[in-house]
Amino acid sequence: MGRVIFVTSQAVAGDFGGVAAGDALCGSLAAAAGLSGTFRAWLSGDGVSPSITFTQGALPFVMTSGVRVADHWSDLADGTINNPIVVDEQGVQPRTVDRVWTGTETGGLPAASGASCRSWRTTVGTGTVGVLGPIGPTWSAGGTQSCDQPGRLYCVEQ
C-alpha cells in the first residue's frame, strides 16, 4: 500500500512545543486511529527538517483513504503532489482550519523566511503554513500566518 500521510484532526496554535512535540502529536493521533508505524510531522524547526530527518525511498505516500499523494520521496518533495492531503487520521476531511503548520518549503527544506513561530514555541510572530487543497508548492509553503492562530499538522509514516 505505501506509507500513510494525513493531516491532523486537531488544530493547534504555533506554540505546540517544537518538532519533537509535533512528532509526538502525530504518533498519538495515529495510534488512537489504529494506524501502526512511526509517524513524524512535516515540520522544520530546531535545526531539523523533513529533508534531514525523514525516511526517503521508493514507497508511495497514501492518505488513510487509500488515495495516492506521491509516488515516492522525490515526488513528495518536488513541489507538486498527485492529490491534495485532505484526509485526517480517521479518514475524515476536516471542514474548518485549512492552514497547516510546516515551516517547510519544496524539497522538505526549512522555509527561507525562517518563519516557524520560533521553532514552534511561541504565539508571537509568524509561521510558514501549507494550505489544504492545492497540489502545487503551496500545499507545504502557502504563506505565513500569525502564530496565535490555529493550524493543523501533516503527519507522515516513516
CYANA upper distance limits for C-alpha pairs under 8 A (distance plus 0.5 A):
  1 MET  CA     60 PRO  CA      8.07
  1 MET  CA     62 VAL  CA      8.00
  1 MET  CA     66 GLY  CA      8.27
  2 GLY  CA     59 LEU  CA      5.91
  2 GLY  CA     60 PRO  CA      5.35
  2 GLY  CA     61 PHE  CA      6.05
  2 GLY  CA     62 VAL  CA      6.72
  3 ARG  CA     59 LEU  CA      7.16
  3 ARG  CA     60 PRO  CA      6.67
  3 ARG  CA     61 PHE  CA      5.27
  3 ARG  CA     62 VAL  CA      6.53
  3 ARG  CA    156 VAL  CA      7.78
  3 ARG  CA    157 GLU  CA      5.85
  3 ARG  CA    158 GLN  CA      7.49
  4 VAL  CA     61 PHE  CA      6.22
  4 VAL  CA     62 VAL  CA      5.50
  4 VAL  CA     63 MET  CA      5.96
  4 VAL  CA     64 THR  CA      6.70
  4 VAL  CA    156 VAL  CA      6.57
  4 VAL  CA    157 GLU  CA      5.75
  5 ILE  CA     61 PHE  CA      6.70
  5 ILE  CA     62 VAL  CA      6.31
  5 ILE  CA     63 MET  CA      5.55
  5 ILE  CA     64 THR  CA      7.50
  5 ILE  CA     69 VAL  CA      8.48
  5 ILE  CA     85 ILE  CA      8.01
  5 ILE  CA    154 TYR  CA      7.57
  5 ILE  CA    155 CYS  CA      6.05
  5 ILE  CA    156 VAL  CA      4.97
  5 ILE  CA    157 GLU  CA      6.72
  6 PHE  CA     63 MET  CA      6.17
  6 PHE  CA     64 THR  CA      7.20
  6 PHE  CA     85 ILE  CA      6.84
  6 PHE  CA     86 VAL  CA      7.73
  6 PHE  CA     87 VAL  CA      6.25
  6 PHE  CA     88 ASP  CA      5.49
  6 PHE  CA     89 GLU  CA      6.20
  6 PHE  CA    154 TYR  CA      6.20
  6 PHE  CA    155 CYS  CA      5.82
  6 PHE  CA    156 VAL  CA      7.25
  7 VAL  CA     85 ILE  CA      7.12
  7 VAL  CA     86 VAL  CA      6.98
  7 VAL  CA     87 VAL  CA      6.52
  7 VAL  CA     88 ASP  CA      5.18
  7 VAL  CA     89 GLU  CA      7.38
  7 VAL  CA    100 VAL  CA      8.40
  7 VAL  CA    152 ARG  CA      7.06
  7 VAL  CA    153 LEU  CA      6.12
  7 VAL  CA    154 TYR  CA      4.92
  7 VAL  CA    155 CYS  CA      6.58
  8 THR  CA     26 CYS  CA      7.76
  8 THR  CA     29 LEU  CA      7.98
  8 THR  CA     88 ASP  CA      5.71
  8 THR  CA     89 GLU  CA      6.86
  8 THR  CA    152 ARG  CA      6.08
  8 THR  CA    153 LEU  CA      5.93
  8 THR  CA    154 TYR  CA      6.84
  8 THR  CA    155 CYS  CA      7.56
  9 SER  CA     88 ASP  CA      5.92
  9 SER  CA     89 GLU  CA      7.36
  9 SER  CA     90 GLN  CA      8.40
  9 SER  CA     94 PRO  CA      7.16
  9 SER  CA    152 ARG  CA      7.81
 10 GLN  CA    152 ARG  CA      6.77
 11 ALA  CA     97 VAL  CA      7.66
 11 ALA  CA    150 PRO  CA      5.97
 11 ALA  CA    151 GLY  CA      5.41
 11 ALA  CA    152 ARG  CA      4.95
 11 ALA  CA    153 LEU  CA      8.07
 12 VAL  CA     16 PHE  CA      7.07
 12 VAL  CA    149 GLN  CA      8.31
 12 VAL  CA    150 PRO  CA      5.40
 12 VAL  CA    151 GLY  CA      5.85
 12 VAL  CA    152 ARG  CA      6.76
 13 ALA  CA    123 THR  CA      7.39
 13 ALA  CA    147 CYS  CA      6.60
 13 ALA  CA    148 ASP  CA      5.82
 13 ALA  CA    149 GLN  CA      5.84
 13 ALA  CA    150 PRO  CA      5.01
 13 ALA  CA    151 GLY  CA      6.66
 14 GLY  CA    101 TRP  CA      7.85
 14 GLY  CA    116 SER  CA      8.34
 14 GLY  CA    117 CYS  CA      6.33
 14 GLY  CA    120 TRP  CA      5.82
 14 GLY  CA    121 ARG  CA      7.28
 14 GLY  CA    122 THR  CA      6.80
 14 GLY  CA    123 THR  CA      6.21
 14 GLY  CA    127 GLY  CA      7.62
 14 GLY  CA    147 CYS  CA      5.01
 14 GLY  CA    148 ASP  CA      6.65
 14 GLY  CA    149 GLN  CA      7.58
 14 GLY  CA    150 PRO  CA      7.67
 14 GLY  CA    151 GLY  CA      7.81
 15 ASP  CA    117 CYS  CA      7.34
 15 ASP  CA    120 TRP  CA      5.31
 15 ASP  CA    121 ARG  CA      4.58
 15 ASP  CA    122 THR  CA      4.88
 15 ASP  CA    123 THR  CA      5.99
 15 ASP  CA    147 CYS  CA      7.56
 15 ASP  CA    148 ASP  CA      8.28
 16 PHE  CA     21 ALA  CA      7.23
 16 PHE  CA     22 GLY  CA      7.66
 16 PHE  CA    120 TRP  CA      6.41
 16 PHE  CA    121 ARG  CA      6.70
 17 GLY  CA     21 ALA  CA      5.83
 17 GLY  CA     22 GLY  CA      7.85
 17 GLY  CA    119 SER  CA      8.49
 17 GLY  CA    120 TRP  CA      6.12
 17 GLY  CA    121 ARG  CA      5.54
 18 GLY  CA     22 GLY  CA      6.84
 18 GLY  CA     45 GLY  CA      7.55
 18 GLY  CA     46 ASP  CA      7.59
 18 GLY  CA    119 SER  CA      6.07
 18 GLY  CA    120 TRP  CA      5.14
 18 GLY  CA    121 ARG  CA      6.47
 19 VAL  CA     23 ASP  CA      6.70
 19 VAL  CA     41 ALA  CA      7.66
 19 VAL  CA     43 LEU  CA      6.74
 19 VAL  CA     44 SER  CA      7.46
 19 VAL  CA     45 GLY  CA      6.76
 19 VAL  CA     46 ASP  CA      7.37
 19 VAL  CA    119 SER  CA      7.81
 19 VAL  CA    120 TRP  CA      7.68
 20 ALA  CA     24 ALA  CA      6.68
 21 ALA  CA     25 LEU  CA      6.68
 22 GLY  CA     26 CYS  CA      6.76
 22 GLY  CA     40 ARG  CA      7.84
 22 GLY  CA     41 ALA  CA      5.99
 22 GLY  CA     43 LEU  CA      8.20
 22 GLY  CA    153 LEU  CA      7.97
 23 ASP  CA     27 GLY  CA      6.66
 23 ASP  CA     39 PHE  CA      7.04
 23 ASP  CA     40 ARG  CA      4.97
 23 ASP  CA     41 ALA  CA      5.39
 23 ASP  CA    155 CYS  CA      8.23
 24 ALA  CA     28 SER  CA      6.61
 24 ALA  CA     40 ARG  CA      8.16
 25 LEU  CA     29 LEU  CA      6.61
 26 CYS  CA     30 ALA  CA      6.52
 26 CYS  CA     39 PHE  CA      6.31
 26 CYS  CA     40 ARG  CA      6.66
 26 CYS  CA     41 ALA  CA      6.70
 26 CYS  CA    153 LEU  CA      8.36
 26 CYS  CA    155 CYS  CA      6.04
 27 GLY  CA     31 ALA  CA      6.59
 27 GLY  CA     38 THR  CA      7.04
 27 GLY  CA     39 PHE  CA      5.73
 27 GLY  CA     40 ARG  CA      7.61
 28 SER  CA     32 ALA  CA      6.59
 29 LEU  CA     33 ALA  CA      6.73
 29 LEU  CA     89 GLU  CA      7.25
 30 ALA  CA     34 GLY  CA      6.84
 30 ALA  CA     35 LEU  CA      5.51
 30 ALA  CA     36 SER  CA      7.69
 30 ALA  CA     39 PHE  CA      7.90
 30 ALA  CA     89 GLU  CA      6.47
 31 ALA  CA     35 LEU  CA      5.84
 31 ALA  CA     36 SER  CA      7.00
 33 ALA  CA     89 GLU  CA      6.65
 33 ALA  CA     90 GLN  CA      6.27
 35 LEU  CA     89 GLU  CA      8.44
 37 GLY  CA    157 GLU  CA      6.91
 37 GLY  CA    158 GLN  CA      7.58
 38 THR  CA    157 GLU  CA      6.09
 38 THR  CA    158 GLN  CA      6.01
 39 PHE  CA    155 CYS  CA      6.55
 39 PHE  CA    156 VAL  CA      5.74
 39 PHE  CA    157 GLU  CA      4.80
 39 PHE  CA    158 GLN  CA      6.28
 40 ARG  CA     54 PHE  CA      8.17
 40 ARG  CA    155 CYS  CA      6.02
 40 ARG  CA    156 VAL  CA      5.86
 40 ARG  CA    157 GLU  CA      6.96
 40 ARG  CA    158 GLN  CA      7.47
 41 ALA  CA    153 LEU  CA      6.91
 41 ALA  CA    154 TYR  CA      6.17
 41 ALA  CA    155 CYS  CA      5.04
 41 ALA  CA    156 VAL  CA      6.77
 42 TRP  CA     49 SER  CA      8.20
 42 TRP  CA     50 PRO  CA      6.56
 42 TRP  CA    102 THR  CA      6.44
 42 TRP  CA    104 THR  CA      7.98
 42 TRP  CA    108 GLY  CA      8.41
 42 TRP  CA    153 LEU  CA      7.54
 42 TRP  CA    154 TYR  CA      5.91
 42 TRP  CA    155 CYS  CA      6.56
 42 TRP  CA    156 VAL  CA      7.36
 43 LEU  CA     49 SER  CA      6.53
 43 LEU  CA     50 PRO  CA      7.04
 43 LEU  CA    101 TRP  CA      7.72
 43 LEU  CA    102 THR  CA      5.05
 43 LEU  CA    103 GLY  CA      6.28
 43 LEU  CA    104 THR  CA      6.61
 44 SER  CA     48 VAL  CA      6.11
 44 SER  CA     49 SER  CA      4.65
 44 SER  CA     50 PRO  CA      7.25
 44 SER  CA    102 THR  CA      6.87
 44 SER  CA    103 GLY  CA      5.49
 44 SER  CA    104 THR  CA      6.02
 44 SER  CA    109 LEU  CA      7.74
 44 SER  CA    110 PRO  CA      5.73
 44 SER  CA    111 ALA  CA      8.13
 44 SER  CA    116 SER  CA      7.88
 44 SER  CA    119 SER  CA      8.09
 45 GLY  CA     49 SER  CA      7.08
 45 GLY  CA    103 GLY  CA      7.43
 45 GLY  CA    110 PRO  CA      7.76
 45 GLY  CA    116 SER  CA      6.88
 45 GLY  CA    118 ARG  CA      8.22
 45 GLY  CA    119 SER  CA      4.99
 45 GLY  CA    120 TRP  CA      7.68
 46 ASP  CA    119 SER  CA      6.02
 48 VAL  CA     52 ILE  CA      6.88
 48 VAL  CA     53 THR  CA      7.39
 48 VAL  CA    110 PRO  CA      8.29
 49 SER  CA     53 THR  CA      6.70
 49 SER  CA    104 THR  CA      7.72
 49 SER  CA    108 GLY  CA      6.85
 49 SER  CA    109 LEU  CA      6.32
 49 SER  CA    110 PRO  CA      6.41
 50 PRO  CA     54 PHE  CA      5.48
 50 PRO  CA    104 THR  CA      8.49
 50 PRO  CA    108 GLY  CA      5.42
 50 PRO  CA    109 LEU  CA      7.22
 51 SER  CA    107 GLY  CA      7.06
 51 SER  CA    108 GLY  CA      5.11
 51 SER  CA    109 LEU  CA      6.23
 54 PHE  CA    158 GLN  CA      7.18
 55 THR  CA    158 GLN  CA      6.06
 56 GLN  CA     72 HIS  CA      8.40
 56 GLN  CA     73 TRP  CA      5.82
 56 GLN  CA     74 SER  CA      8.44
 57 GLY  CA     72 HIS  CA      6.72
 57 GLY  CA     73 TRP  CA      6.07
 57 GLY  CA     74 SER  CA      8.46
 58 ALA  CA     71 ASP  CA      7.91
 58 ALA  CA     72 HIS  CA      5.21
 58 ALA  CA     73 TRP  CA      6.99
 59 LEU  CA     71 ASP  CA      7.38
 59 LEU  CA     72 HIS  CA      5.66
 59 LEU  CA     73 TRP  CA      7.98
 60 PRO  CA     68 ARG  CA      7.57
 60 PRO  CA     69 VAL  CA      8.15
 60 PRO  CA     70 ALA  CA      6.23
 60 PRO  CA     71 ASP  CA      4.79
 60 PRO  CA     72 HIS  CA      5.04
 60 PRO  CA     73 TRP  CA      8.03
 61 PHE  CA     68 ARG  CA      6.44
 61 PHE  CA     69 VAL  CA      5.98
 61 PHE  CA     70 ALA  CA      5.65
 61 PHE  CA     71 ASP  CA      6.85
 61 PHE  CA     72 HIS  CA      7.01
 61 PHE  CA     76 LEU  CA      8.30
 62 VAL  CA     66 GLY  CA      6.02
 62 VAL  CA     67 VAL  CA      5.90
 62 VAL  CA     68 ARG  CA      4.73
 62 VAL  CA     69 VAL  CA      5.79
 62 VAL  CA     70 ALA  CA      7.64
 63 MET  CA     67 VAL  CA      5.93
 63 MET  CA     68 ARG  CA      6.92
 63 MET  CA     69 VAL  CA      7.27
 63 MET  CA     85 ILE  CA      7.47
 63 MET  CA     87 VAL  CA      7.01
 63 MET  CA     91 GLY  CA      8.41
 64 THR  CA     87 VAL  CA      7.37
 64 THR  CA     88 ASP  CA      7.78
 64 THR  CA     89 GLU  CA      6.87
 64 THR  CA     90 GLN  CA      7.68
 64 THR  CA     91 GLY  CA      5.92
 65 SER  CA     87 VAL  CA      7.68
 65 SER  CA     91 GLY  CA      6.12
 67 VAL  CA     83 ASN  CA      8.06
 68 ARG  CA     82 ASN  CA      7.37
 68 ARG  CA     83 ASN  CA      7.17
 69 VAL  CA     76 LEU  CA      8.03
 69 VAL  CA     81 ILE  CA      6.31
 69 VAL  CA     82 ASN  CA      5.51
 69 VAL  CA     83 ASN  CA      5.35
 69 VAL  CA     84 PRO  CA      7.14
 69 VAL  CA     85 ILE  CA      7.31
 70 ALA  CA     75 ASP  CA      5.97
 70 ALA  CA     76 LEU  CA      5.64
 70 ALA  CA     81 ILE  CA      6.01
 70 ALA  CA     82 ASN  CA      6.04
 70 ALA  CA     83 ASN  CA      8.06
 71 ASP  CA     75 ASP  CA      6.32
 71 ASP  CA     76 LEU  CA      7.81
 72 HIS  CA     76 LEU  CA      6.81
 73 TRP  CA     77 ALA  CA      6.63
 74 SER  CA     78 ASP  CA      6.38
 74 SER  CA    107 GLY  CA      8.42
 75 ASP  CA     79 GLY  CA      8.30
 75 ASP  CA     80 THR  CA      7.74
 75 ASP  CA     81 ILE  CA      7.20
 76 LEU  CA     80 THR  CA      7.54
 76 LEU  CA     81 ILE  CA      6.37
 77 ALA  CA    106 THR  CA      6.21
 77 ALA  CA    107 GLY  CA      4.86
 77 ALA  CA    108 GLY  CA      6.21
 78 ASP  CA    106 THR  CA      6.43
 78 ASP  CA    107 GLY  CA      6.20
 79 GLY  CA    105 GLU  CA      8.48
 79 GLY  CA    106 THR  CA      5.40
 79 GLY  CA    107 GLY  CA      7.48
 79 GLY  CA    136 GLY  CA      6.40
 79 GLY  CA    137 PRO  CA      4.99
 80 THR  CA    135 ILE  CA      5.96
 80 THR  CA    136 GLY  CA      4.95
 80 THR  CA    137 PRO  CA      6.31
 81 ILE  CA    135 ILE  CA      5.53
 81 ILE  CA    136 GLY  CA      7.09
 82 ASN  CA    135 ILE  CA      7.04
 83 ASN  CA    135 ILE  CA      6.47
 84 PRO  CA    132 LEU  CA      7.42
 84 PRO  CA    133 GLY  CA      5.59
 84 PRO  CA    134 PRO  CA      6.23
 84 PRO  CA    135 ILE  CA      5.73
 84 PRO  CA    139 TRP  CA      7.89
 85 ILE  CA    132 LEU  CA      7.10
 85 ILE  CA    133 GLY  CA      7.33
 85 ILE  CA    139 TRP  CA      8.44
 86 VAL  CA     93 GLN  CA      6.13
 86 VAL  CA     94 PRO  CA      7.68
 86 VAL  CA    132 LEU  CA      6.52
 86 VAL  CA    133 GLY  CA      6.95
 87 VAL  CA     91 GLY  CA      5.88
 87 VAL  CA     92 VAL  CA      5.76
 87 VAL  CA     93 GLN  CA      5.03
 87 VAL  CA     94 PRO  CA      7.44
 88 ASP  CA     92 VAL  CA      5.87
 88 ASP  CA     93 GLN  CA      6.63
 88 ASP  CA     94 PRO  CA      7.47
 94 PRO  CA     98 ASP  CA      8.45
 97 VAL  CA    150 PRO  CA      7.35
 97 VAL  CA    151 GLY  CA      6.81
 97 VAL  CA    152 ARG  CA      7.78
 98 ASP  CA    131 VAL  CA      6.35
 98 ASP  CA    132 LEU  CA      5.65
 98 ASP  CA    151 GLY  CA      7.85
 98 ASP  CA    152 ARG  CA      8.22
 99 ARG  CA    129 VAL  CA      6.46
 99 ARG  CA    130 GLY  CA      6.27
 99 ARG  CA    131 VAL  CA      5.39
 99 ARG  CA    132 LEU  CA      6.81
 99 ARG  CA    150 PRO  CA      8.19
 99 ARG  CA    151 GLY  CA      5.62
 99 ARG  CA    152 ARG  CA      6.83
100 VAL  CA    129 VAL  CA      5.60
100 VAL  CA    130 GLY  CA      5.39
100 VAL  CA    131 VAL  CA      6.57
100 VAL  CA    132 LEU  CA      7.69
100 VAL  CA    140 SER  CA      8.27
100 VAL  CA    151 GLY  CA      5.36
100 VAL  CA    152 ARG  CA      4.90
100 VAL  CA    153 LEU  CA      5.71
100 VAL  CA    154 TYR  CA      7.41
101 TRP  CA    127 GLY  CA      7.41
101 TRP  CA    128 THR  CA      6.78
101 TRP  CA    129 VAL  CA      5.03
101 TRP  CA    130 GLY  CA      6.90
101 TRP  CA    151 GLY  CA      6.11
101 TRP  CA    152 ARG  CA      6.50
101 TRP  CA    153 LEU  CA      6.08
101 TRP  CA    154 TYR  CA      8.38
102 THR  CA    116 SER  CA      8.18
102 THR  CA    127 GLY  CA      8.24
102 THR  CA    128 THR  CA      6.36
102 THR  CA    129 VAL  CA      5.76
102 THR  CA    130 GLY  CA      6.86
102 THR  CA    140 SER  CA      6.81
102 THR  CA    141 ALA  CA      7.82
102 THR  CA    153 LEU  CA      7.57
102 THR  CA    154 TYR  CA      8.23
103 GLY  CA    110 PRO  CA      6.39
103 GLY  CA    111 ALA  CA      5.80
103 GLY  CA    114 GLY  CA      7.62
103 GLY  CA    115 ALA  CA      6.65
103 GLY  CA    116 SER  CA      5.62
103 GLY  CA    127 GLY  CA      6.74
103 GLY  CA    128 THR  CA      5.00
103 GLY  CA    129 VAL  CA      6.94
103 GLY  CA    141 ALA  CA      7.96
104 THR  CA    108 GLY  CA      6.36
104 THR  CA    109 LEU  CA      5.97
104 THR  CA    110 PRO  CA      5.07
104 THR  CA    111 ALA  CA      5.24
104 THR  CA    128 THR  CA      7.45
104 THR  CA    129 VAL  CA      8.42
104 THR  CA    140 SER  CA      6.70
104 THR  CA    141 ALA  CA      6.75
105 GLU  CA    109 LEU  CA      5.88
105 GLU  CA    110 PRO  CA      6.52
105 GLU  CA    111 ALA  CA      5.59
105 GLU  CA    112 ALA  CA      8.25
105 GLU  CA    137 PRO  CA      8.04
105 GLU  CA    140 SER  CA      6.48
105 GLU  CA    141 ALA  CA      5.74
106 THR  CA    137 PRO  CA      6.96
106 THR  CA    140 SER  CA      7.77
106 THR  CA    141 ALA  CA      8.04
110 PRO  CA    114 GLY  CA      7.39
111 ALA  CA    115 ALA  CA      7.27
111 ALA  CA    128 THR  CA      7.47
111 ALA  CA    141 ALA  CA      8.08
115 ALA  CA    125 GLY  CA      8.47
115 ALA  CA    126 THR  CA      6.19
115 ALA  CA    127 GLY  CA      4.89
115 ALA  CA    128 THR  CA      5.86
115 ALA  CA    144 THR  CA      7.81
116 SER  CA    120 TRP  CA      6.27
116 SER  CA    126 THR  CA      7.12
116 SER  CA    127 GLY  CA      4.70
116 SER  CA    128 THR  CA      6.54
117 CYS  CA    121 ARG  CA      6.66
117 CYS  CA    122 THR  CA      6.01
117 CYS  CA    123 THR  CA      7.10
117 CYS  CA    124 VAL  CA      7.23
117 CYS  CA    125 GLY  CA      6.49
117 CYS  CA    126 THR  CA      5.99
117 CYS  CA    127 GLY  CA      5.48
117 CYS  CA    147 CYS  CA      6.27
118 ARG  CA    122 THR  CA      6.71
122 THR  CA    147 CYS  CA      7.35
123 THR  CA    146 SER  CA      7.92
123 THR  CA    147 CYS  CA      4.87
123 THR  CA    148 ASP  CA      4.97
123 THR  CA    149 GLN  CA      8.48
124 VAL  CA    146 SER  CA      7.80
124 VAL  CA    147 CYS  CA      6.26
124 VAL  CA    148 ASP  CA      7.32
125 GLY  CA    146 SER  CA      6.42
125 GLY  CA    147 CYS  CA      6.30
126 THR  CA    144 THR  CA      6.46
126 THR  CA    145 GLN  CA      5.79
126 THR  CA    146 SER  CA      4.97
126 THR  CA    147 CYS  CA      5.53
127 GLY  CA    144 THR  CA      5.72
127 GLY  CA    145 GLN  CA      6.20
127 GLY  CA    146 SER  CA      7.06
127 GLY  CA    147 CYS  CA      6.47
128 THR  CA    141 ALA  CA      6.78
128 THR  CA    142 GLY  CA      7.78
128 THR  CA    143 GLY  CA      6.22
128 THR  CA    144 THR  CA      4.82
128 THR  CA    145 GLN  CA      7.21
129 VAL  CA    140 SER  CA      6.94
129 VAL  CA    141 ALA  CA      6.10
129 VAL  CA    142 GLY  CA      6.19
129 VAL  CA    143 GLY  CA      6.29
129 VAL  CA    144 THR  CA      5.95
129 VAL  CA    145 GLN  CA      7.34
129 VAL  CA    151 GLY  CA      8.39
130 GLY  CA    138 THR  CA      6.10
130 GLY  CA    139 TRP  CA      5.14
130 GLY  CA    140 SER  CA      4.48
130 GLY  CA    141 ALA  CA      5.27
130 GLY  CA    142 GLY  CA      5.25
130 GLY  CA    143 GLY  CA      7.64
131 VAL  CA    138 THR  CA      6.54
131 VAL  CA    139 TRP  CA      5.46
131 VAL  CA    140 SER  CA      7.33
131 VAL  CA    141 ALA  CA      8.12
131 VAL  CA    142 GLY  CA      6.31
132 LEU  CA    139 TRP  CA      6.78
133 GLY  CA    139 TRP  CA      7.51
134 PRO  CA    138 THR  CA      6.87
134 PRO  CA    139 TRP  CA      5.89
135 ILE  CA    139 TRP  CA      6.55
137 PRO  CA    141 ALA  CA      6.60
137 PRO  CA    142 GLY  CA      7.72
138 THR  CA    142 GLY  CA      4.42
138 THR  CA    143 GLY  CA      8.10
145 GLN  CA    149 GLN  CA      7.67
